[in-house]
Amino acid sequence: MKSFGIMVAAMLMATGAMAQETEGDGCPFTFDAGLFTNDIWRGGNCAGLSFMGDAEFSAGGFTAGVAAISAIGKDDYTELDFYASYSIGGAFLSLTDYSWTQDKFEYFGPYKTYHYLELGAGYDFSEKTEVPLSISYNVMLAGANRKADDSQGHSSYIEICYAPSLECGLDLGFTVGAAIENEESLMYTRKDGFNFAELKFDMSKSYNLKNFCTVTPSIAVICNPTGLGEHGEAYFVGGVNFSF
């Protein structure tokens, strides 16, 4: 499952770097594009080599945007997500509409089959303190996350991220994610109830190319101890993001 951009991985840090570089330039619109060896979202491998892009509008505490992913090669994976969020004093609330498919991309098909609507809430401690720590809680409200009786599964995802920046310019990320799910509507793990879905360490560094863009190469090591494999899953992801 896929992205909030994305998406779960090194892309989040790259987008954060973009926002810092463009802050104060007077333009409320930003966009970025990148290429990554895998699309890993909340501990799950959505696709292999993938192109990812994001376009965003920000004004005050309000942000709205669209994120997209397209697999390169035999995966035939496509994703298109629209999102909006509002933050104040470190607290934030978000609403995201995800749509993806491994075969024919039926974006305008029945909503309960081809979309996932998620509500998220959280707090970024770095807004008020010097601690680069954030926590979020997300729950599926509508769409394809359904039980056997066709009722909503309401799969939930909790994420805690510690993202320090080193004096040498490296940005680090230590992320722990856990899912709360019903066995009839599993999205992140293969087990009912509360389970850890992602243990991730990522590293990135941004290079500002004056008057053009910010280039951010990144790597990430991701483990899902309760993933689809009998003994869990582990991934190494590398990529580069270009922010404008």
N, C-alpha and C positions, 0 to 999 in steps of 0.2 A: 504494500500500500504505500501511499506515496506522498511525498513532499508537502511542505508548507512553504512552502518553500522549501524550501527544500530542505528543506528536505533534509533533512536529517543529516546533513552531515557537514562535511567541510564547507559546503555551500553557505551554511548559516553564518559562519565566521567571515566568509568572503563578502557576503551582503552587508554584514556589520561594518567591515572595513570600508565598503563603498559609501555607506551613510556618513561615516566620519570624514571622508575625503570631500564629499559634496556639501556638507553642512555649511551653511552660510553663503553659498554661492548664488542664492536668490532664485534658483530653479527648483520647483517642487517635484519635478519628475526625474526619476533615475531609472536606469536599466542595466542589466548585466547578462552575460552569456558565458557558458563554460563547457568544458569537455571533461568527463570523468569516466574512470575505468568501470565503475559500477554505480547503479542507482540503489543505494541502501536507505530504506526508510524505516525508522523505529525497529531496527534489528532485522528487517526482512529484505531479501535480495529481490528487487522488482525487475531489474534488467541488467544486462552487461554494459558494454561501452555505450555511453549516452550523452546526448547534447541537452543541456539544461539552460533555460533562460527565464528572466523575471523582469517585469516592468512595474513600476511603483509610483504612486502619488502620495505625498505627505504634506500635511498642513497642520501645524500645532501638534496636538496629540493624536490626530487622526491619520491613519494610513490605509490605503486600498491598493490592490494590485492583482496581477495575474502571473502565474508561474506555469511553465510548460516543460515537458520532458519528452524526448524522442529517442528511442534506442537506435543504435547504428548496427546493422547486421541482421542476424536471423531472429533476434528477440521479438521484433515487430510489436514493441511496446510503445504506447502513446499515452500522454497524460496532460490534462488541462485543468488548472485549479484557479479559482477566484477567491480572494480573501479581503477582509476588512478588519481593522482593529483600532482600538482607542486606548491610550495610556495616559496616566496622570500620576505623578509622584512615585513612579516605579511600578504601580499596579497596572495591569492591562487586561483587556477583554477582547476576544477575537472570534470571528465567524468565518469558516472556510468551507467552500464547496469543492470537493474532489471529484474528478472523473477520470478513469483510466480503464484500459483493457489490454489484454495480451493478443487479441486478434482484431477483428474489425472494430474501429473506434466509433461507437454509437453514442456520441455526445447528446444527441437530441432524442435518444430512446427513452423509455419509461424511467422516471426519476428513481423509483425504488429498485431498479435493476442496474443502472449505470452511474449513479451518483452516491456520494456520502456527504452529509452535512454535519459539520463538527463545531461545537462550541468550546472555546478554550478560555481559561483564566489563569493568571499567575502574577508573580511579583519579581522584579529585577532589583536586587539589593544594591547594585552598583549605582543606581540613581540617587540614593541617599547616603551611601557609605562608600568606603574604598574597597569593599569586598566584591569581587567580580562573580557573584553567585546569583543564579536565577532558578525559579521553580515554577512549573506549570502543571495544570490539570486539564485534560481534554476529554470530551465525551461525544460519541456519535449520536446525533439527535434524530436523523432521518436518512432514508436512502437504503442502500443494499446491505447494510449490516443487520441481518434479520435472523430470527430463530426459525425452527422447523414449522412452527404454527404461523409464520409470516409476521409476527410481532417484532418490534424493534429490539435489537440485541443490546444497544447502549454500551458497546465496548468502550472502556476508558483507558487513558494512558497518562501516566505521571512521569514527569521528567525533571531531573535536577542537574544543573550544569554549572561547573566551576571553570571560568575562562580567564586565566591570568595572562598578562602580556609581559614579556621579558624585556630587559633593557636593550638587548641585541636586536629587537624588532620582531621576534617570533611571538605569535599568538598561539596559546595552547588551549585545549579544551578537554575536560574530563566530564563525561556524561554518564548518568545512570538513568535508565528508563525502565518502567514496570507497567504491566498491563493488568487490568481487572476485567475479566471476560466470562461469558457464559459458554459452556462447551458446545452449544448449538450455533454459536455465531462468532467463532474464533477469527481474529484478524492478525494478531501479532505473535501468538505462541500456539502450542499444541496442547495446552492444559487449561482446565477450568480454574476459575478463581484468580488469586493474585500471583503473578509470576514475573520475575525479571526478564525483560525482553531485549535490553541493550546495555552493554558495557563498552564505552567508546573512549578512545584517546585520539585526538587529532591535533595537527600542527600545521600552521600556515604562516606565510610572510607576504606582506603587501609591498609592491613597488609602484610608486607614483610616476607615471610617464607624463610630464607636464603638458597641460593643454590637450591631452588626448584621453588617457584612461588610467585606471589602476589595475595592475596585473597581480593576481594572488594565486601562486601555486600552493597546493596543500596535499597532505597525506593523512590517512586515518586508519586505525586498527579497530575493528568492530567485532564484538562477540555477542551472540544471542544464545544464552544457555538453555533456553526452552524453545528453540526454533524448530523448523520442520525436520531437521535431521534427528536421528535417534539420540545422538549425543550433543545436540546443539549445532550452531553454525559459527564460523569465524571468517572474517573478510579483511583484506587489505585493499584500501581504495586510494588512488591517486588522481589528481586532476589539476586543472588550471582554470581560473575564472577571470573574466575581463569586465570591469565595472566602468560605466560611463555616466 
